[in-house]
Amino acid sequence: MTNAFEAGFRLDGKVALITGAAAGIGQAIAALFAAQGARLVMLDLSGDVRRAAEDLPGDHLAIACDVADLAQIQAAVDRAVEKYGTIDILVNNAGVALLDKAADVREQEWDTTMAVNLKAPFFLSQAVARIMAKKGEGRIVNLASQASVVALDRHVAYCSSKAGLVSMTEVLAIEWAGSGITVNAISPTVVETALGKKAWAGETGAAMKRKIPVGRFAQPEEIASAVLYLVSEHARIMTGANVVIDGGYTVQ
């Protein structure tokens, strides 16, 4: 029998739109949400998102989508509403990390970073909030980074985009609270996704781990669990927060 605490984490009847859902953190969030009973709208640049959706229990909508294209994200929102009638949860997870020294960053790298990491989350939030406001409730979670609160070498575009994402989260939280919409951010350290393992392999990763007090990187499932909390009934009072999950890296 499910007790009241466990029931607070159930997502039965909820429709959750997740970007970057084909792999990594997004896939972990999708798997956890599906296990909790949610119907998913899974967006990803990769066509693999359809296979990822088929691997999950339940009825889900998978859309290959470039979130940097406003027409594509609006079309995805429209398809979601056509299929399910509403959207209850939005998780802005898709992101890019194009790293270079500040003196060498090119305009295209800067623009792509801002388009995916900041512009897309805002306009997706705007589109979905209009739907949420009509029924007086909704949950939005933005995946930021420890790079939103500390400076990292070769991360000027990335740090700027993630700091902007946290600031955007705070503004949306106060503007939309009256409509019953909570907006929060999560800022992880390095996460051991398939891509993360490659990027932080060998001595590069070992050196980074030595800077983290707990001595390791985060796992995708740990981040997914935090997202689940923020969209659950247990977190109705939380809005405008930036939940830092970094093993103590940023408090040093």
Phi, psi and omega in degrees: 000134180280126178275176186297324180295312179296322180297330180295341179263356179288146181239026181302130180083353180272146176249123184240124175262125183234127177265155183062041191270358185278342185203170172061222182299317181300318179294321179295320177296315180300316181296317180292317179298317179297319178296333179269005172100004182284152167264133190251146166245106188256117180251140175198149176296330182275140174294349178297346181299331179292317177296319180300321179291321180294335181281352184259150176288143177105182183259115185226153179251123179247131183227123171286119191211135172268105185291349176282351180258110185297327179294321180292320181289325177293321177297322179294317177298317180298319178295321179298314181292324178298320183280315189250345178090344182194175169223123182261330187224137173234127174241109178274093185253330184302139179197164176229154177228094179258101192262140177193160173298145183305325181290344186246357182297131179265158182303318182297319179296317179297311183295320179295317179300313181291324181294317183277316189275339186231309181297312182299312178301323180294309186287331172293316178300316180300313182295317183285325180298328177298325178286315181297319184298329181296331181254358172082018176196156177175162180229129176235130177233128179252127177275105178263231184185158170302339177292354176280342185236350176225156179274138177233136180302137177069014184245026189301315180291317181297310179301317180297318181292320183285325174296319176297323180295320178293317178298318177300317179305316183294318179294314180298324180300315182283327181287327188255000181301322181294343177264006179081016182257125173261144181227118182226162177238155173234132182239094181276161165282195175303133180247134183278065167280178178300317179291322180297322179296322179289315184293331185243035178282161173066213185293330178301312179291319180299319179295321179293318180299327179294339179274347182262120185308323180281351172078018179208170175269168178278157175257146181306323182293330178292321178290319179300321180297322178293322177297316179302317178302314185293335179263358184275171177294337181289344185247027183299332182276345186274124172205147182078010183272151170241101184275109183271122181239085192223015178063021179092004185303315190272355180266001182284000000 
